[in-house]
Amino acid sequence: MSPIRTEKEILKERAQKLAVLVHTDKQESAQNQSMVGFYLAPGHYCLESAYLREVVILKELTMIPGVPPFIQGIIIIRGQVMSLMNLRKFLDLKETGISEQNKIMIVCHKGMEIGILVDRIEGMFKIDPSSVDPALPHFGGLGAEFVKGVTREGVIVLDCAAMLESKKIIVQDNTNQ
């Protein structure tokens, strides 16, 4: 026969088990990265939410001549002028045109801010970085260098830091020469 335990002993044992579960959950959430998901039809993409400042609706766009083809133009967000990058063109994907449904993700990294044109925003979610598989071999377009990998659900994980640090978008300032 097992000894009779007091109510206090039973509660203490339960509390210890629950404390272990909470600790494990905190470790799991520390490993997971917060992502923002979006679509560039028909693909589903995401990038780390730490780079996202805000999402805005495309209202006015001013075209600028002489810029790379992936720069759609400039936009003004609360008095701040910034470039609008067409992510389809930047990643060498099939062009579908701009509609009223498009959204702009304002992303920033190391003092650089740029608007990124996407079809629509899915929302925020978390992924475990260890669950991201390397990019598929057939993703060999010009944008392959900006792909971290693909989740098991088929979401393409983009490297926002690599995009914003790319020599493709950084314009050399030669005014002091």
C-alpha positions in Angstrom: 0.0 0.0 0.0 1.2 3.5 -0.8 1.5 5.9 2.1 -1.3 8.5 2.3 0.0 11.9 1.2 -1.3 15.2 2.7 -3.0 17.7 0.6 0.0 20.0 0.9 2.3 17.4 -0.5 0.0 16.8 -3.5 -0.2 20.5 -4.2 3.5 20.9 -3.9 4.1 18.1 -6.4 1.6 19.6 -8.9 3.2 23.0 -8.6 6.6 21.6 -9.3 5.3 19.8 -12.4 3.6 23.0 -13.7 6.7 25.0 -13.0 8.7 22.7 -15.3 6.1 23.0 -18.0 6.1 26.8 -17.9 9.9 26.8 -18.0 9.8 24.6 -21.1 7.3 26.9 -22.8 9.5 29.9 -22.2 12.5 28.1 -23.7 10.4 27.2 -26.8 9.1 30.8 -27.2 12.7 32.1 -26.9 13.8 29.9 -29.7 10.9 30.9 -32.0 11.2 34.0 -34.2 8.3 36.4 -34.7 7.6 36.7 -38.5 5.3 38.8 -40.6 3.7 36.8 -43.5 2.7 38.2 -46.9 1.9 37.2 -50.4 3.4 37.8 -53.7 0.9 35.7 -55.7 1.1 32.8 -55.9 3.9 32.6 -53.3 3.7 32.9 -49.6 6.7 34.7 -48.0 7.7 36.0 -44.6 10.5 38.1 -42.9 11.4 38.8 -39.3 9.0 41.2 -37.7 11.9 43.0 -36.0 12.5 44.7 -39.3 8.9 45.8 -39.8 8.1 49.4 -38.7 4.5 49.5 -40.1 2.2 48.5 -42.9 0.4 51.2 -44.9 -1.9 51.3 -47.9 -0.5 52.6 -51.2 -2.1 55.9 -51.8 0.2 58.0 -54.0 3.2 57.0 -55.9 5.7 59.3 -57.7 7.7 57.7 -60.5 11.3 58.6 -60.6 13.3 58.3 -63.9 16.8 56.7 -64.0 16.3 54.4 -61.0 16.8 50.6 -61.0 13.8 48.7 -62.4 12.8 47.3 -58.9 12.4 50.9 -57.5 8.7 51.6 -58.2 9.1 55.2 -57.2 8.9 57.3 -54.0 6.2 57.6 -51.4 5.6 60.0 -48.6 4.6 58.5 -45.3 3.8 61.2 -42.6 6.1 63.7 -44.3 9.0 61.3 -44.8 10.0 60.6 -48.4 11.2 57.0 -49.0 11.8 54.7 -51.9 9.2 52.0 -52.8 10.8 48.7 -53.8 8.8 46.4 -56.0 9.7 43.1 -54.3 8.6 41.1 -57.3 11.1 42.8 -59.6 13.8 42.7 -56.9 13.4 39.0 -56.5 13.1 38.5 -60.3 9.5 37.1 -60.0 6.8 37.4 -62.6 5.2 40.9 -62.6 1.5 41.2 -62.0 1.0 45.0 -61.8 -0.2 47.2 -59.0 -3.7 47.4 -57.7 -5.6 49.0 -54.8 -5.1 45.7 -52.9 -1.4 46.1 -52.7 0.1 47.0 -49.3 3.4 48.6 -48.4 5.6 47.2 -45.6 7.9 49.8 -44.2 11.1 48.0 -43.1 14.2 49.3 -41.5 17.7 48.1 -40.8 20.8 50.0 -39.7 19.2 53.4 -40.3 17.9 52.5 -43.8 14.1 52.6 -44.3 12.4 51.5 -47.4 8.8 50.6 -48.5 8.3 47.2 -49.9 5.3 46.6 -52.2 3.5 43.3 -51.5 0.2 41.8 -52.7 -1.3 41.4 -49.2 -0.3 40.9 -45.6 -1.1 37.6 -43.9 -0.2 38.6 -40.4 2.2 37.7 -37.6 3.2 34.2 -36.6 6.2 32.4 -35.0 8.5 29.9 -36.5 11.2 27.7 -35.1 14.4 28.6 -37.0 15.5 25.0 -36.9 12.3 24.1 -38.9 13.4 26.2 -41.8 14.9 24.1 -44.6 17.5 25.4 -47.0 16.2 27.2 -50.1 15.1 24.8 -52.9 17.5 24.4 -55.8 14.9 25.6 -58.3 14.7 29.0 -56.6 17.7 30.1 -58.6 16.5 33.5 -59.8 18.3 36.8 -59.1 16.7 36.9 -55.7 18.0 33.5 -54.4 20.7 35.2 -52.3 17.9 36.8 -50.2 16.2 33.6 -49.3 17.0 32.1 -45.9 15.0 29.0 -46.6 11.5 27.5 -46.7 9.3 26.4 -43.8 7.7 23.0 -43.7 4.4 24.7 -44.6 6.0 26.1 -47.8 6.5 29.7 -46.6 9.6 31.3 -48.2 11.7 33.0 -45.5 13.4 36.1 -46.7 16.6 37.7 -45.3 15.6 41.3 -44.8 19.0 42.4 -43.6 20.6 40.9 -46.7 18.1 42.8 -48.9 18.7 46.1 -47.2 22.5 45.7 -47.2 22.6 44.6 -50.8 24.7 46.5 -53.2 21.7 46.4 -55.6 19.8 49.0 -53.5 22.5 51.0 -51.8 23.4 54.0 -53.9 27.0 55.3 -53.5 27.3 58.8 -52.3 30.0 60.5 -54.3 29.2 64.1 -53.4 32.4 64.6 -51.4 34.7 63.7 -54.3 
